[in-house]
Amino acid sequence: MLNPAIGKLIENYENRYGLVTEIANCAREISSEAEKNEEIIIEKPVSIAINKIASEKGLI
């Protein structure tokens, strides 16, 4: 189960597409930054992106 719940995140968007698009873009940025800095990411970039967006929205 994802933490935070997707139901709480979706309340801040008009539709699921907007949420998924923002998460995907954020995950790509995280992945490219890690690759550029030659870092190894243990956690999946999508999970990091979800937590980042949730913290920005004040859900965590």
Residue pairs with C-beta under 8 A, 6 or more apart in sequence:
2 47
2 50
3 51
3 60
4 50
4 51
4 54
4 59
4 60
6 19
8 54
8 59
9 19
9 50
9 53
9 54
9 57
9 59
10 16
10 19
12 19
12 57
13 19
13 22
22 53
23 46
23 49
23 50
23 53
24 46
24 49
26 49
26 52
26 53
27 45
27 46
27 48
27 49
28 45
30 41
30 45
30 48
30 49
30 52
31 41
31 45
33 39
34 40
34 41
34 45
41 48
51 60
54 60
